[in-house]
């Protein structure tokens, strides 16, 4: 029996382009998706306190449905990591921000982890702490895609944005971050739409890129089979 990854989805229609986290064809294993009531991009980026119970109920439903592990499609859900992990017995890693300590170990002294996020103005130390680390111990530089077409489109209930636009906006943000902070030597993508740009950013920058697709593959590989 194949291991199944559970995905807690925003109410905004997920990005389904080839290679996207929410496209079932992206992975060699099955996924089971559930949309969390009330989980708009705005609600989650604003902190998600009002929708925590909905996330817990949906995580419990995924567990009942037999998934082997659970993640989400928004890195800002890191703030709910502890509560949701405590509500089920299968492994839970909600945010790709949890990859930061892992990739930081690959760096020589003096180099930084670059974090590309949907909105850098809303990303805080609270998100880092909830993902299991802090910026006083891991040197990071954060940049977002605020003001771009991708940024505005992803906030819409039904985002109409092409993969080429996502690639363009994310690559531009990565290049701007590296120009601003040349000590960045590895990148972590917070947003679940960004894996579409991962290969382009790797080619353009020559850097390792970790994202939600990386997290999903790692999580299901490490998880146990369920009876």
C-alpha positions as CSV (number, residue, x, y, z in Angstrom):
1,X,0.0,0.0,0.0
2,X,1.4,3.4,-1.0
3,X,2.0,6.1,1.5
4,X,-0.3,9.1,1.0
5,X,0.5,12.8,1.7
6,X,-2.2,14.9,3.2
7,X,-2.4,18.5,2.1
8,X,-4.3,21.2,4.0
9,X,-5.3,23.7,1.4
10,X,-6.2,27.4,1.4
11,X,-9.7,28.3,0.2
12,X,-8.1,30.2,-2.7
13,X,-8.0,27.8,-5.6
14,X,-4.6,26.1,-5.6
15,X,-2.1,26.5,-8.4
16,X,-2.2,23.3,-10.5
17,X,0.4,24.0,-13.2
18,X,2.7,21.0,-13.9
19,X,5.3,20.7,-11.1
20,X,3.1,22.5,-8.6
21,X,2.6,21.2,-5.1
22,X,-1.1,20.7,-5.5
23,X,-0.9,19.0,-8.9
24,X,-1.2,15.3,-8.1
25,X,1.0,14.4,-11.0
26,X,4.0,16.2,-9.4
27,X,4.7,13.3,-7.1
28,X,5.2,9.5,-7.5
29,X,3.0,9.0,-4.4
30,X,-0.7,9.8,-3.9
31,X,-1.9,12.9,-2.2
32,X,-5.1,13.6,-0.4
33,X,-6.2,17.2,-0.3
34,X,-8.7,19.0,1.9
35,X,-9.7,22.7,1.7
36,X,-9.8,24.4,5.1
37,X,-12.9,26.5,5.6
38,X,-12.1,30.2,6.1
39,X,-8.4,29.8,5.1
40,X,-8.0,32.6,2.7
41,X,-4.6,33.9,1.9
42,X,-5.4,37.0,3.9
43,X,-6.6,35.1,6.9
44,X,-3.5,32.9,7.1
45,X,-1.0,35.7,6.4
46,X,-2.8,37.8,9.1
47,X,-2.0,35.1,11.6
48,X,-4.8,32.5,11.3
49,X,-6.0,32.5,14.9
50,X,-9.6,32.5,13.9
51,X,-9.2,29.5,11.6
52,X,-7.0,27.3,13.8
53,X,-9.9,25.1,14.8
54,X,-10.7,24.5,11.1
55,X,-7.1,23.5,10.5
56,X,-7.2,21.1,13.4
57,X,-10.5,19.5,12.2
58,X,-9.2,19.1,8.7
59,X,-5.9,17.6,9.9
60,X,-7.8,15.1,12.0
61,X,-10.0,14.2,8.9
62,X,-6.9,13.6,6.9
63,X,-5.6,11.3,9.6
64,X,-8.9,9.4,9.6
65,X,-8.6,9.2,5.8
66,X,-5.3,7.3,6.2
67,X,-2.6,9.7,5.2
68,X,0.9,9.0,6.4
69,X,2.0,12.7,6.9
70,X,0.5,16.1,6.6
71,X,1.7,19.5,5.2
72,X,-0.1,22.6,3.9
73,X,0.2,24.9,0.9
74,X,1.1,28.1,2.8
75,X,4.3,28.7,4.7
76,X,2.6,31.2,7.0
77,X,0.7,28.3,8.6
78,X,4.0,27.7,10.5
79,X,2.3,29.6,13.4
80,X,-0.1,26.6,13.8
81,X,2.6,23.9,13.6
82,X,2.6,23.0,17.3
83,X,-1.2,22.9,17.7
84,X,-1.9,20.9,14.6
85,X,1.0,18.5,15.2
86,X,-0.4,17.9,18.7
87,X,-3.9,17.2,17.4
88,X,-2.9,14.1,15.3
89,X,-0.6,11.1,15.5
90,X,0.9,11.3,12.0
91,X,3.9,13.5,11.2
92,X,3.0,17.2,10.5
93,X,5.3,19.8,8.9
94,X,3.1,22.7,7.8
95,X,5.7,25.1,6.4
96,X,8.8,24.9,4.2
97,X,10.3,27.3,6.7
98,X,11.1,24.2,8.7
99,X,13.7,23.4,6.1
100,X,15.8,26.4,7.1
101,X,17.9,24.6,9.8
102,X,18.6,21.7,7.5
103,X,19.9,23.8,4.6
104,X,21.8,26.1,7.0
105,X,24.0,23.1,7.9
106,X,25.2,23.0,4.3
107,X,26.7,26.5,4.5
108,X,30.2,27.6,5.3
109,X,30.7,30.1,8.1
110,X,29.6,33.7,7.1
111,X,27.0,32.6,4.6
112,X,23.3,33.1,4.9
113,X,20.1,31.4,4.1
114,X,17.9,33.4,1.8
115,X,14.1,33.1,2.3
116,X,11.8,34.1,-0.5
117,X,8.3,34.6,0.7
118,X,4.9,35.7,-0.6
119,X,5.1,38.8,1.6
120,X,8.2,39.8,3.5
121,X,6.4,42.6,5.3
122,X,4.3,40.0,7.1
123,X,7.0,37.4,7.8
124,X,8.3,37.6,11.4
125,X,10.5,36.0,14.0
126,X,7.3,34.4,15.3
127,X,7.0,32.3,12.1
128,X,10.7,31.3,12.4
129,X,10.2,30.2,16.1
130,X,7.1,28.2,15.2
131,X,9.1,26.4,12.5
132,X,11.7,25.5,15.1
133,X,14.5,28.0,14.8
134,X,15.4,31.6,15.3
135,X,17.4,34.2,13.3
136,X,19.8,34.9,16.2
137,X,21.2,31.4,15.6
138,X,20.7,31.1,11.9
139,X,21.7,34.0,9.7
140,X,18.9,34.7,7.2
141,X,18.0,37.3,4.6
142,X,14.3,37.7,3.7
143,X,12.7,39.0,0.5
144,X,9.2,38.9,-0.9
145,X,7.3,39.4,-4.2
146,X,5.2,42.3,-2.9
147,X,3.8,44.4,-5.7
148,X,4.3,41.8,-8.4
149,X,1.6,40.4,-10.6
150,X,2.0,37.0,-8.8
151,X,1.6,38.6,-5.4
152,X,-1.7,40.2,-6.4
153,X,-3.1,37.3,-8.3
154,X,-2.4,34.7,-5.6
155,X,-4.6,36.7,-3.2
156,X,-7.6,36.3,-5.4
157,X,-10.2,33.5,-4.7
158,X,-9.4,32.0,-8.1
159,X,-5.9,33.0,-9.0
160,X,-5.4,33.3,-12.8
161,X,-1.6,33.4,-13.1
162,X,0.6,31.6,-15.6
163,X,3.6,29.6,-14.7
164,X,5.7,31.9,-16.8
165,X,4.6,34.9,-14.7
166,X,5.4,33.1,-11.5
167,X,8.8,32.1,-12.8
168,X,9.5,35.7,-13.8
169,X,8.5,37.3,-10.5
170,X,10.2,34.8,-8.3
171,X,13.4,34.8,-10.3
172,X,13.4,38.6,-10.2
173,X,13.0,38.5,-6.4
174,X,15.8,36.0,-6.0
175,X,18.1,38.1,-8.1
176,X,17.2,41.3,-6.2
177,X,17.9,39.5,-2.9
178,X,21.3,38.3,-4.1
179,X,22.2,41.8,-5.3
180,X,21.2,43.2,-1.9
181,X,22.9,40.5,0.1
182,X,25.6,38.6,-1.7
183,X,26.3,36.4,1.3
184,X,23.2,34.4,0.6
185,X,24.3,31.0,-0.5
186,X,21.1,28.9,-0.4
187,X,17.5,29.7,-0.9
188,X,14.3,28.5,0.8
189,X,10.9,29.2,-0.8
190,X,8.2,29.9,1.7
191,X,5.3,30.1,-0.8
192,X,3.8,26.9,-2.2
193,X,3.4,28.5,-5.6
194,X,7.2,29.1,-5.9
195,X,8.4,25.6,-6.7
196,X,7.4,26.3,-10.3
197,X,10.3,28.7,-10.4
198,X,12.8,26.5,-8.5
199,X,14.6,25.1,-11.6
200,X,14.9,28.5,-13.2
201,X,16.2,30.1,-10.0
202,X,18.8,27.3,-9.7
203,X,20.0,27.9,-13.2
204,X,20.1,31.6,-12.8
205,X,21.8,31.8,-9.4
206,X,23.7,28.5,-9.2
207,X,22.3,28.1,-5.7
208,X,20.6,25.2,-4.0
209,X,16.8,25.8,-3.6
210,X,14.6,24.1,-1.1
211,X,10.8,24.4,-1.4
212,X,7.4,22.8,-0.6
213,X,8.0,20.1,-3.2
214,X,11.3,19.3,-1.5
215,X,9.6,19.2,1.8
216,X,6.7,17.0,0.6
217,X,9.1,14.4,-0.9
218,X,11.3,14.3,2.2
219,X,8.3,14.0,4.5
220,X,6.6,11.1,2.7
221,X,10.0,9.3,2.3
222,X,10.6,9.4,6.1
223,X,7.0,8.7,7.2
224,X,5.8,5.2,8.1
225,X,3.3,3.0,6.3
226,X,-0.1,3.0,8.0
227,X,-2.2,-0.1,8.4
